[in-house]
Amino acid sequence: MITLLRARTEFWETWIVIPTIMLLLVGVLTVYSATAMAGGGGIGMAVRHLLSILIGLAAAAILASVQPRALEDLSPLLYVLSVFLLVVVLFAGNVSGGAGRWLVVGPIRFQPSEPAKIATILFLAHYLSGKRCDLRRFVSLAGALLIVGVPMLLVLKEPDLGTALGFVALGAGMLIWAGLSWVTLFVFVAPLVTALLSRWIYVCVPFLAMAVLLLRWRRIPWVFIGIFAVLQIAIAFETPRLWNSLEPYQRTRLSTFVDPEREPAGAGYQVIQSKIAIGSGGVTGRGYGRGSQKALAFLPRQHTDFIYSVIGEEWGFVGSVLTLLLFGVLLLRSLALARIVRSRFGGLVAVGMISVLFYHVAVNIAMTVGMAPVTGLPLPFISFGGSFMVSTLAGMGLLLGVIARRRER
């Protein structure tokens, strides 16, 4: 009997499990409010949401029970399979909203990009925990970047910019945890900063000068600094062409992010209505099921990408902050426990999952308040979405399994 009780409580980590359960409850209530209670809609979506949660919990239980060593051994196969599915979706994917992101197998419809994130975390953790991997060597670093880059580029090709950047987030978190120097990280981030600043030459030039001085201060050889500077200049000149190569909806989203009022009836409509919904909630909100923006269908994608706006409108500032606190407790506790995982593979897996969760929470909430472009990223545990919900809960099972065995090497 004692052994049975221990088996049941092995994966119970109060400050991770309780916030997760509460966030799932918030999600169920909000999806029901945003669909069944909005304009007299049916309960079909709420039922599908509950079904996704049940499937996700089953996947979490399975992954939590698998030994990390077995997952490490399977990681190359899982990674290859996930890349294969990402290639298949480019040629045989179901097109929705101008993007081919879905595979349909009989009654099952799923996004291969979601399980691909878990497979990438496992394989990258396997690679970085290898004895021969030394991120101070270019070959080792190039191998890690290749592992992240292949699925990222395939997802970007779909096109799905928001999810593709999720691979960057998990890769950055795991590489830093594995010992990547801040100078090296700066070298990889600098091209993105240069691209963003390329429109303003009076800002771009000082940034490039600062970058050169920083590298020289770190005693980087002049030859490398010269190559770095040439690449940065090339990126500054090539950015306009790359901008034109983006899909029209991606350019519109980025332009609208800078000034949503430019298209109040077009691309900026989502952000404007989201701000109105959150602002109208006040301190305590309008009350459960009483959101006018939601009920009158002013708020788009209210049960998926913009579900945080429904929380803000119905539960106000108090509900919004409590939701953020639940995410904060979950992420901080997970990170604290990841620091004491003795297995290098396990620690890297935990950090990879934490990085993905943080990325989705930060970008989704920033998007709803107009602080980030509209990327189409759902909010973990809360937004409606089968593939994302199942993958997120499966990842939580993986995280809890690693933490439960934190004393094992």
Beta strands, then each sheet from edge to edge (+ up, - down):
strand 1: 94-96
strand 2: 99-105
strand 3: 108-110
sheet 1: 1+ 2- 3+
end
